[in-house]
Every structure is written in C-alpha cells, then in structure tokens.
Amino acid sequence: MQKLAIIGGGISGLSLAFYLQNDFDVSVFEKDKWGGKAYTQKIESYLFEEGVNGFLSNSPKTMELCEEIGIKPIKANENSKKRFIYDNKIVEIPVKPFDFLKSDIMSFWGKLRILKEFFIKPVCDKEESVEEFATRRLGKEFTEKMMVPMLAGIYASTPSKTSMNAAFPKLKKIECEYGSLFKGMIKLKRGGQPSGELHSFEYGMSEFINKLKEKTNAKFIKKEIRDIGELKDFDKIIIATPAFEAAKILQKYNKLSNLLSKIDYNPVAIVGFDYDDIKPIGFGILTIKEKTLGVLMDKYIFPNRNGIRVMLGGARYPEIKDLNEEEIIKLAKKDVEKITGAKNPKITWLKLHKKAIPNYSLGHQKLIGQIFEEAKKEGIILTGNAYKGVSFNDCIKNSYELAQKIKEGNV
Ligand SMILES: Cc1cc2nc3c(=O)[nH]c(=O)nc-3n(C[C@H](O)[C@H](O)[C@H](O)COP(=O)(O)OP(=O)(O)OC[C@H]3O[C@@H](n4cnc5c(N)ncnc54)[C@H](O)[C@@H]3O)c2cc1C
C-alpha cells in the first residue's frame, strides 16, 4: 500500500484521512490540537468552543460523515432563529421579507432602495468587493447596516476587504443566472433565512473530532513538520495547514511559498463569560462599529454550554492581536455591558487566534489559480480553508472531492 502523509490535523486533514483510509497507509501530523479550529475547551461546567460554533445541515457530506462515523449532531433550538444587530440599540433581524419592510432596522429610504434591486442590471464580467456588489444592488445603507455585521460574523472581515466572487459565489451565480437576487430567490423559493439548520454536538465540536479519529485507520502523530523534506519516506504528501504554515513548509519552492504568503489572515479573540440573565435570548448579536464583532449566546441554543462567547478583532480591529489577556478581557467586558447591560460575569475564559480566518480578498480566486498551478508543477497537494471555502462544511466537502481525485490518480 502506498504511504500517504497529511500535514495538519484540523477538520480538513482529518476528514481527508477518513476518506483515504482504505486506499492508503495514512499518517496525519499535527503540531498542536487535533481538530485545529474545531476544538472545545471544558472549564468547570462550561464548554467553550475555541473556533467553530456549529454548521448548517444543508451540506450533505457533513451529515453523511456524521452517519458514517456514528455520531448524531444536535440541532440548535428555536432560540437560534432569533438573531440581533447592535446599532446603538439591539434590533432583531427580521427574516421574512415583509417583516423586514416593517422593521426599524433601516430607514424608509434605505428600504425603498432595496426594492430597486429587481431592476438593477447584473455585472458578471468583473470581480467586485462585497461592498461594491451590495451597494450596487441593495444600496449603501444595506451595506452599512446588514453586510458589515454579516461579514464580521462569517469571515471576521469587512465588505470592502472581501471579494464577492470568492466569498459568496452562490449569490453571484444567482445574480448572473436570474438577473437579480430577488428574482432568483423567488424562483428558487428561498427567503432571507439560511437554507439549513444550525447543528453542533452535545459535548461540542471536539466530540465529533474524537469520534472521527476513533473511526479512522491512520497513524496520528503529534509533530510539527517544518520542511516537506522531512517526509521523504512517503509516496504522497498533502498539506492541510493554514496557507502561511504551508508557505513555511514549502520554503524551498520559492515562487509557491511567496504566493501562499499572500493569503492574509484576520485575528480573532474569543472571550467566554457567563452572566445570570443576560438578554436577549437568541443566537447572538452582531455589531456594526464596535471592536467586539459579536456576542454569541451559546447557553441559549445548545445544551451543556452554560456560557456566552464574545468575538473581538477581525479586519475591523486587527490590533487585537497585540493586546495582552487583561486588555482583551477588559475590552470584552466593557462592550458586553454597553451592548446588553450585563455586568460582573461569573466566569472568564480567553482564546486568542492571532491568525484565525483567511481573508478572501479581491483577487483571491486568481491567486488560488496561481497557487494550484504552481503546486501542481511541483507535485504538491494543498487543501484547507484558505482556498475554496472557509466553513466547516466546505472543508469536509473539499476533502471528500480531493480524496476521490487522489484515489483516481487525478492529482
Ligand atoms: C473563531 C472561529 C470561529 C469559527 N466558527 C465557525 C463556525 O461556526 N462554522 C463554520 O463552518 N466555520 C467556522 N470557522 C471556520 C473554521 O476555521 C473552518 O471551518 C475549519 O475548522 C478549518 O479547518 P482546517 O482543517 O482547514 O484548518 P485548521 O482548523 O486551522 O487546521 C489546520 C491544522 O494544521 C496544524 N498545523 C499547522 N502547521 C503545522 C505544521 N507545520 N505541522 C503539523 N501541523 C500543523 C494546525 O495546528 C491545525 O490543527 C471558524 C473559525 C474561527 C477561527
């Protein structure tokens, strides 16, 4: 059997190992925590996620993988459907189009501008930032009030720093196929709600990671790979680390390493607190201007969580990575008090990811094209959330597809 090495034991590397276990003698190398950004910390009676909070049930590969390894995901309860934005006061995000028009989340003129979307011509021949796309189609106010918090919540980024084509390819496709987002949504019978339901696991994401490892016939080796030359004994090597780590491992391939270093990462600090009766009850609150990007009310939507988590930094406030623990916690406490009025948390926990999430900047797709072309020339296989989708679901789907290509000898 051919020997195959996977560098990186996050969900991308681990799911790839699972899909290839019957066809290769697989070894997975991980320098830190199995699960990478999918890791659950247990502190007293609290479960705090260091990264991934959950995933939507609209990606069949993730649900199939759960079934294959024998783990049952849990659906977030009804509270998770209530989502809020803080714009000097907390406002609930209306999900139905009619409720949106009735709500005071935007001005009358801002809402009127949104309706013009039906008549705006599509732009399909050039790449746009999310800011350009949303402002062109839905107006400036929509971008400021809705897209700024949304980008912070999904990518820890901002609309001006994110490529629409790379970050939301499905929406771009709807615009080009149907001529307008609203026309497309009506044809596809989709409203404003996400197309799947939020899921996690009873004891957090690490429960899934542990089960996945248990059901994978591979060697799991705790070791940092500093140079690809260390793995000469292997027939195939797949790098499933963040791009900046891949750049270091591949330093001897100058051009490829330089291209990989061009993928920027946004920092995120996560502070866990618990307050007795913090409001509102719901999924959480996203912000528009604050250094805190959002407050996630974990305790109201999944069992065993007990606490809330505050996300800070991102592209809006990258300086977060230079603050010390005390400063970050102080900032988080102050923002929670300003946003919700809650004071004196019962517990405090912190995780700082100095390079948390890849930023899909303008030019991302072109850069990825160059990276994959160069990697192919050198016989190197890359995967992970830096390239073709940041979500947990994307990572599993991409690993599945890559595994099929590897089995067929197509990479
Ligand atoms: C704060 C935060 C919240 C998130 N929330 C969600 C969410 O709710 N839903 C969602 O869908 N997605 C979420 N994500 C996105 C999430 O990052 C991805 O879905 C996914 O977990 C990334 O997996 P990965 O395996 O590609 O990368 P990683 O999880 O980063 O794994 C890469 C692994 O490679 C290891 N490694 C690096 N260098 C080396 C080396 N030289 N040798 C050996 N090992 C190495 C690392 O230690 C790491 O374990 C979140 C991300 C963050 C940061």
The ligand as an SDF file (V2000), in Angstrom:
LIG
                    3D

 53 58  0  0  0  0  0  0  0  0999 V2000
  -13.0410   31.7980   15.7920 C   0  0  0  0  0  0  0  0  0  0  0  0
  -13.5150   30.9560   14.6550 C   0  0  0  0  0  0  0  0  0  0  0  0
  -14.8510   30.6050   14.5820 C   0  0  0  0  0  0  0  0  0  0  0  0
  -15.3050   29.8160   13.5210 C   0  0  0  0  0  0  0  0  0  0  0  0
  -16.6170   29.4440   13.5160 N   0  0  0  0  0  0  0  0  0  0  0  0
  -17.0660   28.6760   12.5090 C   0  0  0  0  0  0  0  0  0  0  0  0
  -18.4110   28.2030   12.5360 C   0  0  0  0  0  0  0  0  0  0  0  0
  -19.1680   28.4440   13.4810 O   0  0  0  0  0  0  0  0  0  0  0  0
  -18.8310   27.4640   11.4780 N   0  0  0  0  0  0  0  0  0  0  0  0
  -18.0070   27.1470   10.4400 C   0  0  0  0  0  0  0  0  0  0  0  0
  -18.4850   26.4930    9.4990 O   0  0  0  0  0  0  0  0  0  0  0  0
  -16.7200   27.5440   10.4000 N   0  0  0  0  0  0  0  0  0  0  0  0
  -16.2250   28.2920   11.4130 C   0  0  0  0  0  0  0  0  0  0  0  0
  -14.9100   28.6840   11.4110 N   0  0  0  0  0  0  0  0  0  0  0  0
  -14.0770   28.3310   10.2660 C   0  0  0  0  0  0  0  0  0  0  0  0
  -13.1870   27.1040   10.5590 C   0  0  0  0  0  0  0  0  0  0  0  0
  -11.8980   27.6140   10.7120 O   0  0  0  0  0  0  0  0  0  0  0  0
  -13.1420   26.0600    9.4580 C   0  0  0  0  0  0  0  0  0  0  0  0
  -14.3980   25.6100    9.1870 O   0  0  0  0  0  0  0  0  0  0  0  0
  -12.3090   24.8040    9.7800 C   0  0  0  0  0  0  0  0  0  0  0  0
  -12.3860   24.4460   11.1100 O   0  0  0  0  0  0  0  0  0  0  0  0
  -10.8690   24.9540    9.3170 C   0  0  0  0  0  0  0  0  0  0  0  0
  -10.3120   23.6930    9.2850 O   0  0  0  0  0  0  0  0  0  0  0  0
   -8.9140   23.3670    8.6040 P   0  0  0  0  0  0  0  0  0  0  0  0
   -8.6200   21.9610    8.9100 O   0  0  0  0  0  0  0  0  0  0  0  0
   -8.9040   23.7900    7.1800 O   0  0  0  0  0  0  0  0  0  0  0  0
   -7.8490   24.3280    9.3290 O   0  0  0  0  0  0  0  0  0  0  0  0
   -7.3870   24.3420   10.8570 P   0  0  0  0  0  0  0  0  0  0  0  0
   -8.5060   24.0350   11.7470 O   0  0  0  0  0  0  0  0  0  0  0  0
   -6.6620   25.6240   11.0320 O   0  0  0  0  0  0  0  0  0  0  0  0
   -6.3620   23.1170   10.9490 O   0  0  0  0  0  0  0  0  0  0  0  0
   -5.0420   23.1590   10.4790 C   0  0  0  0  0  0  0  0  0  0  0  0
   -4.1700   22.3440   11.4270 C   0  0  0  0  0  0  0  0  0  0  0  0
   -2.8340   22.3130   10.9200 O   0  0  0  0  0  0  0  0  0  0  0  0
   -1.9650   22.2900   12.0430 C   0  0  0  0  0  0  0  0  0  0  0  0
   -0.6170   22.6860   11.5910 N   0  0  0  0  0  0  0  0  0  0  0  0
   -0.2530   23.9160   11.1400 C   0  0  0  0  0  0  0  0  0  0  0  0
    1.0550   23.8870   10.8000 N   0  0  0  0  0  0  0  0  0  0  0  0
    1.5030   22.6350   11.0180 C   0  0  0  0  0  0  0  0  0  0  0  0
    2.7700   22.0010   10.8460 C   0  0  0  0  0  0  0  0  0  0  0  0
    3.8160   22.6710   10.3850 N   0  0  0  0  0  0  0  0  0  0  0  0
    2.8830   20.6860   11.1500 N   0  0  0  0  0  0  0  0  0  0  0  0
    1.8280   19.9880   11.6500 C   0  0  0  0  0  0  0  0  0  0  0  0
    0.6040   20.5610   11.8400 N   0  0  0  0  0  0  0  0  0  0  0  0
    0.4400   21.8540   11.5180 C   0  0  0  0  0  0  0  0  0  0  0  0
   -2.6180   23.2890   12.9930 C   0  0  0  0  0  0  0  0  0  0  0  0
   -2.1380   23.1360   14.3140 O   0  0  0  0  0  0  0  0  0  0  0  0
   -4.0790   22.9560   12.8300 C   0  0  0  0  0  0  0  0  0  0  0  0
   -4.5170   21.9990   13.7710 O   0  0  0  0  0  0  0  0  0  0  0  0
  -14.4160   29.4290   12.4860 C   0  0  0  0  0  0  0  0  0  0  0  0
  -13.0560   29.7910   12.5700 C   0  0  0  0  0  0  0  0  0  0  0  0
  -12.6140   30.5270   13.6500 C   0  0  0  0  0  0  0  0  0  0  0  0
  -11.1520   30.8670   13.7400 C   0  0  0  0  0  0  0  0  0  0  0  0
  1  2  1  0
  2  3  1  0
  2 52  2  0
  3  4  2  0
  4  5  1  0
  4 50  1  0
  5  6  2  0
  6  7  1  0
  6 13  1  0
  7  8  2  0
  7  9  1  0
  9 10  1  0
 10 11  2  0
 10 12  1  0
 12 13  2  0
 13 14  1  0
 14 15  1  0
 14 50  1  0
 15 16  1  0
 16 17  1  0
 16 18  1  0
 18 19  1  0
 18 20  1  0
 20 21  1  0
 20 22  1  0
 22 23  1  0
 23 24  1  0
 24 25  2  0
 24 26  1  0
 24 27  1  0
 27 28  1  0
 28 29  2  0
 28 30  1  0
 28 31  1  0
 31 32  1  0
 32 33  1  0
 33 34  1  0
 33 48  1  0
 34 35  1  0
 35 36  1  0
 35 46  1  0
 36 37  1  0
 36 45  1  0
 37 38  2  0
 38 39  1  0
 39 40  1  0
 39 45  2  0
 40 41  1  0
 40 42  2  0
 42 43  1  0
 43 44  2  0
 44 45  1  0
 46 47  1  0
 46 48  1  0
 48 49  1  0
 50 51  2  0
 51 52  1  0
 52 53  1  0
M  END
$$$$
